[in-house]
Amino acid sequence: MPGVTLTDHFFSVPLDHDRPAGEHIEVYAREVVAAGRERERLPWLLFLQGGPGMLPPRPVGRDSWLDRALDDYRVLLLDQRGTGRSSPITRQTLPDRGEPAAQADYLTHFRADAIVRDAELIRRELTGEPWSVLGQSFGGMCTVTYLSFAPEGLREAIITGGLPGLRVTPDEVYRAAYPRVHRKNAAFYRRYPQNAASVRRIAAHLIERPASMPDGSLLTVEAFQSLGMVLGTSDGADVLHYLLEDTWAGTELSDGFLARTAAFLSYAQMPLKSLMLELTYAQGSTGAPNWAAQRVRGEFPQFDARRAVAGDDPVLFTGETTYPSLFDQPCLTPLRETAEVLFARVDWPDLYDPQRLAANEVPVAAAVYLDDMYVDATYSLQTAETIRGLRLWATNEHEHDGLRVSGGRVLDHLLRMLHGQI
């Protein structure tokens, strides 16, 4: 490719790292190096993508933050286990594991702790030396797990929008999230006040007559509200505004609008996220997730679209959440019972070690986005104080997608902090 050389790597890793002689799965990673530097002895930078269940970049050259990273590193883009080309979990593959209880048992091996142990196995195979890690969003949470349980594998760590609350329960995560989402709604309606009436009209229509979308899903008013997941990105308000243009064909919602909406809402390309998002916050004494986002939503009646339509309040969009209705999508329906079993489990191991973090010796730099819709800045700042030696950049200059959209500026700033240049 122009400017880069790509190399595919496949690794056999234990499904359960505590049973290395047991079943193995395949994990894929793509190596990216600047063209002409293939034979240089460059330090490795492992990239851990956000999600969970989402894919790292599929590069088309020296684009986005990769352009800056390739000045200094040989980059490894990891398809985390269960995603992309790494023994993917989908409605087609998961039922092969057996009944829902067996599927749920299988899925317990796909959290951050297992991802970190995969990374350590891969590091030892590629290089015997510690490497650098860049974690975005959920990838940052994985990086804190890495710092907790395998810091000897790390030369340095960079975290963007992904410092987790170390002992925060799923319920606490969502109690903090709904007010943040409310603020993003308020900003959206301030920017585009004309959308208030159009959103109300669409919501009223869907309350009476949910609409069929091209993928076979039913667009209910709750599903329509889920379009708010985009509001946490730098252009999210604009994206949502344009999505709401040309919505009607007479008295029916237009095919174009329904097709665009289906593309935004579909989990067909990231089914694992629907199963693993709430488990990101389950550990130790936090208990079972038990559909935390749905339960806690009841504490925030302002997100009730029916109530809003019946009164004078704006119809609010929701954020990055897993609701039971999500499993009405055809790509997720076969996984519904498995999700019920999985979310009722209480025996989740710890993902972070506060004592180990307090004694940390790995150089760490982290960006906390103060207006982040997806990750609570208050919890992130508390965690930043507990990681010994962490250099913090707290800013409202960027949204959650700052790493991706800043043209390398976020990564460059953190690297210069990490290396004592600022």
C-alpha positions as CSV (number, residue, x, y, z in Angstrom):
1,M,0.0,0.0,0.0
2,P,1.2,3.6,-0.6
3,G,3.5,4.5,2.4
4,V,3.1,1.3,4.3
5,T,3.8,-2.4,4.3
6,L,1.3,-4.8,5.8
7,T,1.9,-8.3,7.1
8,D,-0.7,-10.8,8.4
9,H,0.0,-12.7,11.6
10,F,-2.1,-15.6,13.0
11,F,-1.6,-17.0,16.5
12,S,-2.9,-20.1,18.2
13,V,-3.9,-19.1,21.8
14,P,-5.6,-21.1,24.6
15,L,-9.3,-20.4,24.9
16,D,-8.6,-20.5,28.7
17,H,-5.1,-19.4,29.5
18,D,-5.3,-21.3,32.8
19,R,-5.6,-24.5,30.7
20,P,-2.9,-24.1,28.1
21,A,-3.2,-27.7,27.0
22,G,-7.0,-27.3,26.3
23,E,-8.9,-25.9,23.4
24,H,-7.2,-23.3,21.3
25,I,-8.6,-20.5,19.2
26,E,-7.0,-18.4,16.4
27,V,-6.2,-14.7,16.9
28,Y,-5.3,-12.4,14.0
29,A,-3.2,-9.3,14.0
30,R,-2.0,-7.0,11.2
31,E,1.5,-5.6,11.3
32,V,2.0,-2.1,9.8
33,V,5.4,-0.5,9.1
34,A,6.4,2.5,7.1
35,A,7.5,1.7,3.6
36,G,11.3,1.4,3.3
37,R,11.7,0.7,7.0
38,E,10.7,-3.0,7.0
39,R,14.1,-4.2,8.0
40,E,14.8,-1.6,10.7
41,R,14.8,-2.7,14.3
42,L,11.8,-0.6,15.3
43,P,10.0,-0.8,18.7
44,W,6.6,-2.4,18.6
45,L,3.4,-0.5,19.4
46,L,0.3,-2.7,20.1
47,F,-3.0,-1.0,19.3
48,L,-6.0,-2.1,21.4
49,Q,-9.2,-1.0,19.8
50,G,-12.3,0.3,21.5
51,G,-15.5,-1.7,21.8
52,P,-15.7,-4.3,23.2
53,G,-16.3,-6.3,20.0
54,M,-15.2,-3.7,17.5
55,L,-12.4,-3.9,14.8
56,P,-9.2,-1.9,14.7
57,P,-8.5,0.3,11.7
58,R,-8.2,-1.4,8.3
59,P,-5.4,0.9,7.0
60,V,-5.3,2.3,3.5
61,G,-2.0,4.0,4.0
62,R,-0.5,6.4,6.5
63,D,-3.9,7.7,7.6
64,S,-5.2,9.1,10.9
65,W,-3.1,8.5,14.0
66,L,-1.1,5.7,12.2
67,D,0.8,8.4,10.3
68,R,2.3,9.7,13.6
69,A,2.8,6.3,15.1
70,L,4.8,5.0,12.1
71,D,7.4,7.7,12.5
72,D,8.6,5.8,15.6
73,Y,7.1,2.3,15.7
74,R,6.2,-0.9,14.0
75,V,2.5,-1.1,14.8
76,L,0.4,-4.2,15.5
77,L,-3.4,-3.9,15.0
78,L,-5.0,-6.7,17.0
79,D,-8.3,-8.2,16.1
80,Q,-9.3,-9.0,19.7
81,R,-10.5,-12.5,20.3
82,G,-14.0,-13.1,19.0
83,T,-13.8,-10.2,16.5
84,G,-12.9,-9.8,12.8
85,R,-10.6,-12.6,11.8
86,S,-10.0,-13.9,15.3
87,S,-12.3,-16.9,15.8
88,P,-15.3,-14.5,15.4
89,I,-18.4,-14.8,17.6
90,T,-21.7,-14.4,15.6
91,R,-25.2,-15.8,15.5
92,Q,-23.8,-18.4,13.1
93,T,-20.8,-19.5,15.1
94,L,-21.9,-19.2,18.8
95,P,-24.7,-21.9,18.6
96,D,-22.0,-24.4,17.7
97,R,-20.9,-24.3,21.4
98,G,-24.2,-25.9,22.5
99,E,-27.0,-24.7,24.7
100,P,-27.2,-21.1,26.0
101,A,-25.5,-22.0,29.3
102,A,-22.6,-23.6,27.4
103,Q,-22.4,-20.5,25.1
104,A,-22.3,-18.3,28.2
105,D,-19.5,-20.3,29.7
106,Y,-17.6,-19.9,26.4
107,L,-18.1,-16.1,26.4
108,T,-16.6,-15.7,29.9
109,H,-13.2,-16.1,28.1
110,F,-13.6,-13.0,26.0
111,R,-13.0,-10.2,28.4
112,A,-10.1,-7.8,28.9
113,D,-8.1,-10.2,31.1
114,A,-8.0,-12.8,28.3
115,I,-7.2,-10.2,25.7
116,V,-4.2,-9.1,27.8
117,R,-3.0,-12.7,28.1
118,D,-3.3,-13.1,24.3
119,A,-1.2,-10.0,23.9
120,E,1.5,-11.4,26.2
121,L,1.6,-14.6,24.3
122,I,1.9,-12.7,21.0
123,R,4.6,-10.4,22.4
124,R,6.7,-13.3,23.4
125,E,6.4,-14.8,20.0
126,L,7.2,-11.6,18.1
127,T,9.8,-10.1,20.4
128,G,11.3,-11.0,23.7
129,E,11.3,-7.4,24.7
130,P,8.6,-5.2,26.4
131,W,6.5,-3.3,23.9
132,S,4.5,-0.1,23.9
133,V,0.7,-0.2,24.0
134,L,-1.9,2.3,22.8
135,G,-5.4,1.7,24.1
136,Q,-8.4,3.6,22.8
137,S,-11.7,3.6,24.9
138,F,-12.2,-0.1,25.8
139,G,-8.7,-0.7,24.6
140,G,-7.6,1.8,27.4
141,M,-9.5,-0.3,29.9
142,C,-7.6,-3.4,28.6
143,T,-4.4,-1.4,29.0
144,V,-5.2,-0.8,32.7
145,T,-5.8,-4.5,33.0
146,Y,-2.3,-5.0,31.4
147,L,-0.7,-2.6,33.9
148,S,-2.5,-4.6,36.7
149,F,-1.5,-8.1,35.8
150,A,1.4,-8.1,33.3
151,P,3.3,-4.8,33.6
152,E,6.6,-6.7,32.8
153,G,5.4,-6.9,29.2
154,L,5.1,-3.1,28.9
155,R,7.7,-0.6,27.8
156,E,5.2,2.3,28.0
157,A,1.4,2.7,27.8
158,I,-0.8,5.4,26.2
159,I,-4.5,5.6,26.9
160,T,-7.0,7.7,25.1
161,G,-10.5,8.1,26.5
162,G,-10.3,4.8,28.3
163,L,-9.4,5.1,32.0
164,P,-12.1,3.0,33.8
165,G,-13.5,3.3,37.3
166,L,-11.6,0.6,39.2
167,R,-14.4,-0.5,41.5
168,V,-17.5,1.0,39.9
169,T,-20.5,-1.2,39.5
170,P,-22.5,-1.5,36.3
171,D,-25.4,0.4,37.9
172,E,-23.1,3.2,38.9
173,V,-21.7,3.4,35.4
174,Y,-25.1,4.0,34.0
175,R,-26.3,6.3,36.7
176,A,-23.4,8.5,35.7
177,A,-24.0,7.9,32.0
178,Y,-27.6,9.0,31.6
179,P,-27.0,12.6,32.7
180,R,-24.0,12.9,30.3
181,V,-26.2,11.6,27.5
182,H,-28.9,14.2,28.5
183,R,-26.3,17.0,28.2
184,K,-25.4,15.8,24.7
185,N,-29.1,15.8,23.8
186,A,-29.4,19.4,25.0
187,A,-26.4,20.4,23.0
188,F,-27.9,18.7,19.9
189,Y,-31.2,20.6,20.2
190,R,-29.3,23.9,20.8
191,R,-27.4,23.3,17.6
192,Y,-30.4,22.1,15.6
193,P,-33.5,23.4,17.3
194,Q,-35.6,22.6,14.2
195,N,-35.0,18.9,14.9
196,A,-37.1,19.0,18.1
197,A,-40.4,18.9,16.1
198,S,-39.2,16.4,13.6
199,V,-38.0,14.0,16.2
200,R,-41.3,14.3,18.1
201,R,-43.2,13.6,15.0
202,I,-41.1,10.5,14.2
203,A,-41.4,9.2,17.8
204,A,-45.2,9.7,17.9
205,H,-45.5,7.8,14.6
206,L,-43.3,4.9,15.9
207,I,-45.3,4.7,19.2
208,E,-48.4,4.0,17.1
209,R,-46.8,2.0,14.2
210,P,-43.3,0.6,14.5
211,A,-41.7,0.5,11.0
212,S,-40.0,-2.5,9.3
213,M,-36.4,-1.8,8.2
214,P,-34.6,-3.4,5.3
215,D,-32.6,-5.8,7.5
216,G,-35.8,-7.2,9.0
217,S,-35.5,-5.3,12.3
218,L,-38.5,-3.4,13.6
219,L,-37.9,0.3,14.2
220,T,-39.6,0.9,17.6
221,V,-39.4,4.3,19.3
222,E,-36.8,2.8,21.7
223,A,-34.7,1.7,18.8
224,F,-35.0,5.1,17.2
225,Q,-33.8,6.7,20.4
226,S,-30.7,4.5,20.2
227,L,-29.5,6.7,17.3
228,G,-28.1,8.9,20.1
229,M,-25.1,6.6,20.3
230,V,-23.5,8.9,17.7
231,L,-23.8,12.0,19.9
232,G,-20.5,11.3,21.7
233,T,-18.3,11.8,18.6
234,S,-16.9,15.1,17.2
235,D,-19.4,15.2,14.3
236,G,-22.2,13.2,16.0
237,A,-24.7,16.0,16.2
238,D,-24.2,16.8,12.5
239,V,-24.5,13.2,11.5
240,L,-27.7,12.8,13.4
241,H,-29.1,16.0,12.0
242,Y,-28.5,14.9,8.4
243,L,-29.9,11.5,9.2
244,L,-33.1,13.1,10.1
245,E,-33.5,14.9,6.8
246,D,-35.9,13.5,4.2
247,T,-37.6,11.2,6.6
248,W,-41.1,11.1,5.2
249,A,-42.8,9.6,2.1
250,G,-46.3,11.0,2.6
251,T,-47.5,9.7,5.9
252,E,-45.0,6.9,6.1
253,L,-41.3,6.9,7.0
254,S,-39.3,6.9,3.8
255,D,-37.4,3.9,2.6
256,G,-34.2,6.0,2.5
257,F,-34.5,7.0,6.1
258,L,-35.2,3.5,7.2
259,A,-32.3,2.2,5.3
260,R,-29.9,4.8,6.7
261,T,-31.3,4.1,10.2
262,A,-30.9,0.4,9.9
263,A,-27.2,0.9,8.9
264,F,-26.6,3.0,12.0
265,L,-28.4,0.6,14.4
266,S,-27.3,-2.8,13.1
267,Y,-24.9,-4.9,15.2
268,A,-24.3,-7.3,12.3
269,Q,-20.6,-6.3,12.1
270,M,-20.1,-6.2,15.9
271,P,-22.4,-8.8,17.5
272,L,-19.9,-9.5,20.3
273,K,-20.4,-5.9,21.6
274,S,-24.0,-6.7,22.5
275,L,-22.9,-9.5,24.7
276,M,-19.8,-8.0,26.3
277,L,-20.5,-4.3,26.9
278,E,-22.1,-4.7,30.3
279,L,-19.5,-7.3,31.3
280,T,-16.8,-4.6,30.9
281,Y,-18.0,-3.3,34.3
282,A,-18.6,-6.7,36.1
283,Q,-15.9,-7.8,38.5
284,G,-15.4,-9.0,42.0
285,S,-18.1,-7.7,44.3
286,T,-20.0,-5.7,41.7
287,G,-22.5,-8.6,41.2
288,A,-24.4,-9.6,38.0
289,P,-24.9,-6.9,35.4
290,N,-28.5,-8.1,35.0
291,W,-29.4,-5.6,32.2
292,A,-28.0,-2.6,34.2
293,A,-28.7,0.0,31.4
294,Q,-32.3,-1.0,31.2
295,R,-32.9,-1.1,34.9
296,V,-31.2,2.2,35.6
297,R,-33.0,3.9,32.8
298,G,-36.2,3.7,34.9
299,E,-34.6,6.1,37.3
300,F,-34.4,8.7,34.5
301,P,-38.0,9.2,33.3
302,Q,-36.9,12.0,31.0
303,F,-35.8,9.3,28.6
304,D,-39.4,7.9,28.3
305,A,-40.4,8.9,24.8
306,R,-44.0,8.2,25.4
307,R,-44.0,10.6,28.3
308,A,-42.2,13.2,26.3
309,V,-44.6,12.9,23.3
310,A,-47.6,13.2,25.7
311,G,-46.2,16.3,27.3
312,D,-44.0,19.2,26.2
313,D,-40.5,17.8,26.9
314,P,-38.1,17.0,24.0
315,V,-37.7,13.4,23.0
316,L,-34.3,12.3,24.2
317,F,-32.0,10.0,22.4
318,T,-30.1,7.3,24.4
319,G,-26.4,6.4,24.3
320,E,-24.1,3.4,24.2
321,T,-26.3,0.9,25.9
322,T,-27.4,-2.7,25.8
323,Y,-31.2,-3.1,26.1
324,P,-33.1,-6.4,25.9
325,S,-34.9,-5.0,22.8
326,L,-31.5,-4.9,21.0
327,F,-31.8,-8.6,20.6
328,D,-34.8,-8.1,18.4
329,Q,-32.3,-7.6,15.6
330,P,-32.1,-10.7,13.3
331,C,-28.3,-10.8,13.7
332,L,-28.8,-11.0,17.5
333,T,-32.1,-12.8,18.1
334,P,-30.4,-16.3,18.3
335,L,-28.2,-14.9,21.1
336,R,-31.0,-13.5,23.3
337,E,-31.2,-16.5,25.7
338,T,-27.4,-16.7,26.0
339,A,-27.4,-13.0,26.9
340,E,-30.0,-13.6,29.7
341,V,-27.8,-16.4,31.2
342,L,-24.6,-14.4,30.8
343,F,-25.9,-11.2,32.4
344,A,-27.2,-13.1,35.4
345,R,-23.7,-14.5,36.3
346,V,-22.1,-13.1,39.4
347,D,-18.7,-14.8,39.5
348,W,-16.6,-12.3,37.6
349,P,-12.9,-12.0,38.3
350,D,-11.3,-8.7,39.0
351,L,-10.0,-6.8,36.0
352,Y,-7.8,-4.3,37.9
353,D,-5.4,-4.4,40.8
354,P,-5.4,-1.0,42.6
355,Q,-2.4,-2.0,44.7
356,R,-0.3,-3.0,41.7
357,L,-1.3,0.2,40.0
358,A,-0.3,2.3,43.0
359,A,3.2,0.7,42.7
360,N,3.3,1.1,38.9
361,E,6.7,1.6,37.3
362,V,5.6,1.6,33.6
363,P,5.6,5.1,32.0
364,V,1.9,6.0,31.3
365,A,0.3,9.0,29.6
366,A,-3.5,9.3,29.3
367,A,-6.0,11.6,27.7
368,V,-9.2,12.2,29.6
369,Y,-11.9,13.9,27.6
370,L,-13.9,16.0,30.0
371,D,-17.0,16.1,27.9
372,D,-16.8,12.4,27.0
373,M,-20.3,10.8,26.6
374,Y,-19.1,7.2,26.7
375,V,-16.6,7.2,29.5
376,D,-17.2,9.1,32.7
377,A,-14.5,11.7,33.2
378,T,-15.0,11.8,37.0
379,Y,-14.2,8.1,37.4
380,S,-11.3,8.5,34.9
381,L,-9.7,11.3,36.9
382,Q,-10.0,9.3,40.1
383,T,-8.3,6.3,38.4
384,A,-5.5,8.6,37.1
385,E,-4.7,9.5,40.6
386,T,-4.3,5.9,41.6
387,I,-1.8,4.9,38.9
388,R,1.7,5.8,40.1
389,G,3.6,8.1,37.7
390,L,0.7,8.5,35.2
391,R,1.0,11.7,33.2
392,L,-2.5,13.2,32.6
393,W,-3.9,15.3,29.9
394,A,-7.5,16.4,30.8
395,T,-9.1,18.3,28.0
396,N,-12.4,19.3,26.4
397,E,-10.6,20.1,23.1
398,H,-11.6,16.7,21.8
399,E,-14.5,14.3,22.0
400,H,-14.1,10.6,22.5
401,D,-12.9,10.1,18.9
402,G,-10.0,12.5,19.3
403,L,-7.4,9.9,18.5
404,R,-9.0,9.0,15.2
405,V,-10.0,12.5,13.9
406,S,-7.1,14.7,15.1
407,G,-4.7,13.8,12.4
408,G,-2.2,12.4,14.8
409,R,-2.2,15.4,17.1
410,V,-3.6,13.6,20.2
411,L,-1.1,10.8,19.8
412,D,1.8,13.2,19.3
413,H,0.8,15.2,22.4
414,L,0.7,12.1,24.6
415,L,4.0,10.8,23.2
416,R,5.7,14.1,24.0
417,M,4.3,14.0,27.5
418,L,5.4,10.4,27.9
419,H,8.9,11.3,26.8
420,G,9.2,14.4,28.9
421,Q,9.1,16.9,26.1
422,I,6.1,18.8,27.5
